[in-house]
Amino acid sequence: MRIAAHRPPRPPARVPAPPRGAAVAAPVVAVALLAAVTGCSSGSGGSKQRDALRHMPAAASAKQVTYLDEARVRKLSASDAKRFSTVGQPASRLLSGYAGAPWGDTLKVSQIDTAIDAGESGTWEGTFDAAAVIAKLKSNGFTSKKEDGKDVLTAEGGSVTVAVSADEVRYSSGGVKFSASDPSKGDSLAGTPEYGQVADCLGDVYRADFNIFAPKEHVRLSALGQQADDSGANTEVLCAVARDRATADSLAAKLRALVKDKPEKYRGATVTTGKGDHPAVRISVPDSSSQRPGRLMISDVEVWMTIGKV
């Protein structure tokens, strides 16, 4: 049985990467499909994720994509910062490089409210001191121009491009094409049905790690979401869009067997299968007070391995 060369979503910077080999799926995803049609059982939609997905071009489906409600994480972390440290940082390489970000200390993670990142590109919304960021970038050799009414700065050689305003930062690096504005809906991840399906399946999460879109595989797209109530009780939710009903039923059966076989790791977990021709399989796994959010992509990766073996 062939296992696709995908893996669990890349964990945040400074956290050891999980084992390779977990096959999952990928994107061209959408906003328009409702849970009742697409096969979601979350009980609440993923509208914030879908809003963020509109910032990303459809080509970003070739990358792992991470959505983060950083403002929500700050509230959750107020009483226990260490507990949420694994899932509390945007997945941007500009924020985790050893050389430091090109804007120095003029832009801090604490200024970001929501982030969506895909490897070498991303968009952050929040409250920023645009003048200070621009001045620092210029002092580091960036050149400036106007694009779509925004200040766009590019590093010497074109290695990094950044657009800065008082409420938004966009960036690209590593040769990824830069745009100062959102793509049209049809050319964005928000215009790819599987992404909307997974977002609805995950429900109201403060973080979602979407794997690479693989429309020809048994699992087209999968993602891991993090949910938490105001007390900080966390639940990890993994959703996988199957190519057909038989694949979904097979995956659901394997996940139920895993939960039964490892009750200490997956106590309280539930597995459901949605409706439609391409159902989403959903597993919801509560974290105990001693288990850090993000463990399903860091240590307890059997769920991903199970998806990879479908």
N, C-alpha and C positions, 0 to 999 in steps of 0.2 A: 504494500500500500504506500503510495507516494505521499510524502509530507512536503508542503510548500515551504519555500525558504523564507518564511516570515518568522517573527518572534514576538514575545510580549512587548507592549509599548516600552520605549526607552524610559527608564526611571529618571527622576530629576537629577541635575548635576550634583556631583560629589557623593552619589550613592552608587554602590557596586551594581553593575549591570546584571540582569537575570540570565539564567542559562539560555542559550540559543536552542532553537528547534521547535518552539511552539508555533504551529501553523495557525494563522488567523487570516482575516480577509481584508479587503480594501474597498475604495470608494468611487463614486460619482454620485453624490447623495442629495437628498431633498428635504424640502421644507413643507411640501404640500400634502404629504400622505399622513393620514390620521392613524392613531393607534389601532382603531377598530379595523382598519383596512390592511395595514401593514403587518399586524401581528405583534403588538406590544401589549404588555400586561402591567405596566408600571403604575397606572392610575393617575399620573400627572405628566404633562408634556415637558419637553426639553426646549422651551422657547428661547431661553437665554443662550443655550448652545447654538441653536439655529441662527439666532441673530448674529452671533460671533462668526459662524461659518460663512456668512455673506461676505466677510472681508477677504476670504481666501480664494484664489483662483482654482478652477477645477484641476489644474495640473498639480496642485498640492496633494492630491490623492495618492501620489507616488511616494509620499513621505508619511511618517507618523505625525499626527496632528494632536495637539493638546490644548484644551480649553480650561481656563482657570478663573474662578471668581475669587480674586485675591482679596477683595474687601471682606468677603465671607470668611475666608481663611484667617484673616487678622482677628476677627471676632472670636472664632473658635479657638485660636491659639492664645488668646489673652490669659487664660488660666493654666495652659499647659502647652507651651511653645514646642517642646521636644516631641510631644505626641504627634503633632501634625507636620513635623519638619520634612518628612519624606515627600509629602504631596503639596507642600506649601509654597513652592517656587515656580515661576513661569519656566517653560521648557525652552528657553532661548540660549543659544550658544554665546551670544553677545554678553549675557549676564554671568556666564560660568567660565569664560576663558581665563587662563592663568595670567594673561597680559592685562586683564581688566577691561572694562567697557570704554569705548573711545570718548564718552562724555564725562568720564571721571565720576565725581560725586555730585554732579549737577542734576542727575536723575537717579532716583532710588526706587527700589521695589515697593517701598511703602507708599509711593505716589501712584502706583498702578492699581486700578480697581478691577478690571477684567483684562485677560490676555488670551490671545490665540496664536499659537506658534507652530511652525512646521519646519523644523530643522534650521534652515538658513533664512527664514523669513517669518514675519509676524506683524500683528497689530495689537497695540495696547491702548486701552482707554483709561483715563484717570485725570489727575490734575498735575500739570507740568509747568515748570518755569522755562518756557520756550526760549526766551532771550538768553538765559544762562546756558542752556544746552547748546544752542547755536553758536554762542561765543566760544564755548569750550571746544566744540568740533572744529571751528575755524582755526583755533589756536593749535589744533593737532593736524592741520594741513588739509582739512576738508574744504572743498569749494562749494559755493551756494548758487542756487538758481530757483526760479519760481516754476512750479508745475501744478496745474489745476488750482491756482491760488494759494498754494502751500509752499513753505520754505523747504526745499529739498537739498540735502548736503551729501556730497560724495567724496569718499576718501581718495587720495592719490592712487592711481592705478585702478580705481573702480571696485576695490574689494568689498566695500561697505557703502550702502546708500541709506540715508535716514530722512524721513519727513517728520517735522516737529510742529505741533501746535499746542495751544493751551490745554486741550483735552484729548489729544491723540498723538501717538507715536507709531510710525510705520517704518519697517526696516527690511532690507534684504542684504545678503552677503553670499560669498562663495559662488558668484556667477548667476544667482537666481534673478530672474527678470524683476525689476522694481516697477510698481505703479503707485502713484500718490492717491489714487481713488479706488473704490471698490469696483470689482468687475460687475458686469450685468449679472442678474440672477442666474440666467442660463449658463453662464461661464464661471460660476462660483461653486464651491462645495455645497452651498445652500440650494443649488439647483440640481443636485445629484440625489435621487430618491433614497438610496441606501443610508445616506448620512442623516436625513430627516427621520427615517425609520428607526435608526439606532438612537438618535437623540430622544425621540418619543419613548422608546423602550427604556432607556436609562432613567428618564424622569427628571426630577428636580435635583440635580447634582451640582456640587461646587467645583468639581474637577471631572474632566472626561478625557481619557487617552484613547484616541482612535488609531487603530492599526492601519497598515497600508491596504488600500483597496485592491481586491483581487476578484474581479467579476467572473473569471473563468474557473475559480476554485469552488470546492464544496461549500466553504464559508466565504461569502463575498466581502463582508466587512464585520469587524468586531471592535468592541471598545469596552474599557473598564471605567466605571464611574464611581464617585465617592459621594455618599449622602451623609448628612449629620443633622441631628436635631439641636436645639439650643443648649441642651445639657452637654453636648459633645459626643454623645453616643453615635458611633459611625457604622455605616453599612456599605459594603462594597458590592457593586452591581455590575455584572458582565453580561453584555448582549452580543449575540452573533446572528447575523442574517444568513440563513441557509439558502442554497440554490433551489431547493424543492422541499416538499412536505416529508418525503422519506428521509432526507438528510437531517432535517430538524428533529424528527422523532428519534432517529438513531443517536444524535448528539444529546438530546434530553435524557435518554435512557442511560447513556454513559455518565453523564453528570450526576444523575441520581445515584448510580452505583458508586461513584466516587465519594459522594456525601455520606453514604451508608458505610463505606469502607474506612473513612477517616473522620469519625465523629468529633474528635477533639479539635481538629483544624476547622471543620466546617459545621460546627454545631449551630442549629437553627436555620441552616440554609434551605432555600426553597428554589425549585426549578419549575418554570412554566414555559409553554410554547404558544406562540401567537397564532393568528389566523392568516388566511391568504395563501397564495401560491408560493411565496417566498417568505416563510415565517421567520420571526425572530425568536431565538431561544434565549431565555433570561434566567440567570442564576443570581440570587440575592444572598449575600453572606454577611451576617452581623459580625462586627469585631468586638471582642471582649475589651474590658478596660485596660488589659495588659497587652493587647495587640495593636500595633500602630497601623493607621490607615496607609494603604499602599502595599500591604503584604502580599496581595495576590499577584503583583508584578515584581516583587523583590525576593520573597522567600517561598511562600506557599504557591508555587507556580503550576501545580498539577492541573488546575482548571484550564490554563492555557495549553498544557500538553495534551489534555483530553480533546480540546478543539482541534489541535494539530493532527490528531490521529483519525479524524473523521474521514 
